[in-house]
Amino acid sequence: MLMRTDPFHELDRLTSQVFGMNGTWSRPAAMPMDAYRAGDEFVVAFDLPGVTPDAIELNVERNVLTVKAERRPAHPGEGVEMQVAERPLGVFSRQLFLGDTLDTEHIDAGYEAGVLTLRIPIAEKAKPRKIAITGGSEPKQLNA
């Protein structure tokens, strides 16, 4: 049997409830993420350990990317008495406002080892390009 000797456990639980660390659909908790540009794409990685792929919603509307995920309680089976339950459960959500320089029509989403990774291509119009300079004519003479 596992013994717990944390005198602050109830205070931590109360703090989590007050500050919304366990999210609900009406008030989801935030999820940690990393975002960076790698070449011609923008990459965003969200930590969602313990979330099944079917519990993740991903939507884009008017350049607003919304990620919602729900970590459901594990049901170990009948006759099992839970001794410690510290992993946060509930709904997690994050919204990102994407610039016009990203191609939201071609977002690639992958989920592996509890990390949701989105790859968003940089739009062609936003990529740097060289501009040719023409001129070649001789300077004109002004008549005085």
C-alpha positions as a printed Julia matrix, in Angstrom:
144×3 Matrix{Float64}:
   0.0    0.0     0.0
   1.22   3.49   -0.85
   1.38   5.96    2.01
   1.13   9.68    1.41
   2.63  12.11    3.89
   2.15  15.44    2.14
   0.58  17.89    4.62
  -0.11  20.4     1.82
  -2.02  18.03   -0.46
  -5.45  19.45    0.36
  -4.14  23.01   -0.03
  -2.73  22.12   -3.47
  -6.04  20.53   -4.47
  -7.98  23.6    -3.34
  -5.58  25.92   -5.19
  -6.0   23.85   -8.37
  -9.76  24.13   -8.12
  -9.74  27.87   -7.4
  -7.31  28.75  -10.2
  -8.82  26.35  -12.74
  -5.9   23.98  -13.13
  -8.39  21.14  -13.67
 -10.32  22.38  -16.64
 -13.93  22.0   -17.66
 -15.51  22.56  -21.09
 -16.74  25.97  -19.95
 -13.43  26.93  -18.31
 -10.56  24.9   -19.76
  -7.04  24.93  -18.33
  -4.09  26.05  -20.48
  -1.68  23.56  -22.03
   2.07  24.15  -22.34
   3.47  24.66  -25.84
   6.58  25.5   -27.83
   6.46  27.42  -31.12
   9.25  28.13  -33.6
  10.0   28.7   -37.27
  11.95  25.99  -39.06
  12.74  26.88  -42.67
   9.52  27.39  -44.62
   7.17  26.27  -41.86
   5.98  27.32  -38.43
   5.97  24.51  -35.86
   3.84  24.39  -32.7
   4.13  21.54  -30.18
   1.6   21.04  -27.37
   2.18  18.78  -24.37
  -0.83  16.51  -23.93
   0.4   13.44  -22.02
  -2.25  10.85  -21.32
  -4.71  12.25  -23.87
  -6.0    9.9   -26.53
  -6.02  11.2   -30.12
  -9.83  10.96  -30.3
 -10.08  13.39  -27.34
  -8.33  16.21  -29.26
 -10.18  18.85  -31.28
  -8.33  21.11  -33.7
 -10.09  23.98  -35.5
  -9.06  27.0   -37.57
 -11.45  29.87  -38.13
 -10.42  33.28  -39.47
  -6.76  32.72  -38.61
  -7.57  31.63  -35.05
  -6.27  28.16  -34.27
  -8.04  26.44  -31.36
  -6.78  23.26  -29.73
  -8.97  21.52  -27.15
  -8.15  18.25  -25.45
  -9.69  16.27  -22.64
  -7.78  14.0   -20.29
 -10.31  11.56  -18.97
  -9.92   9.63  -15.73
  -8.52   6.14  -16.07
 -10.85   3.47  -14.78
  -8.58   0.7   -13.51
 -11.52  -1.66  -13.06
 -13.81  -2.97  -10.39
 -12.43  -3.63   -6.94
  -9.61  -1.12   -7.36
  -9.34   1.66   -4.8
  -7.45   4.74   -5.99
  -4.77   5.76   -3.47
  -3.24   8.81   -5.15
  -4.66  10.84   -8.05
  -2.36  13.8    -8.8
  -2.39  13.94  -12.59
  -4.58  16.8   -13.79
  -7.79  15.75  -15.5
 -10.33  17.68  -17.46
 -10.27  19.94  -20.47
  -7.25  21.85  -21.75
  -7.43  24.54  -24.4
  -5.21  26.98  -26.24
  -5.92  29.57  -28.93
  -3.3   30.99  -31.25
  -3.82  33.98  -33.5
  -2.08  33.13  -36.75
  -0.77  35.86  -39.02
  -1.68  36.24  -42.67
   1.79  34.98  -43.55
   0.81  31.4   -42.63
  -1.0   28.99  -44.95
  -3.81  27.74  -42.69
  -5.26  25.63  -45.52
  -2.34  23.17  -45.32
  -1.76  22.52  -41.6
  -0.26  19.1   -40.85
  -1.06  17.65  -37.4
   0.71  14.69  -35.81
   0.41  13.16  -32.35
   3.17  11.02  -30.87
   4.32  10.26  -27.32
   1.84  12.73  -25.8
   2.92  15.66  -27.99
   0.63  17.22  -30.59
   2.81  18.78  -33.29
   1.37  21.17  -35.87
   3.34  22.19  -38.95
   1.99  25.28  -40.66
   3.6   26.27  -43.99
   4.69  29.84  -44.57
   2.5   31.33  -47.33
   4.21  31.92  -50.69
   3.44  35.64  -50.51
   5.37  35.9   -47.24
   8.54  34.12  -48.37
  11.52  36.35  -49.13
  12.17  36.81  -52.83
  14.73  38.58  -54.97
  13.67  41.52  -57.03
  15.44  42.1   -60.33
  16.75  45.6   -60.93
  16.54  46.9   -64.43
  18.11  50.05  -65.75
  20.82  49.71  -68.33
  20.02  53.03  -70.05
  22.5   55.9   -70.13
  21.79  58.99  -68.07
  19.86  61.65  -69.96
  21.38  65.06  -70.62
  19.42  68.11  -69.64
  19.37  71.07  -72.02
  20.27  74.35  -70.37
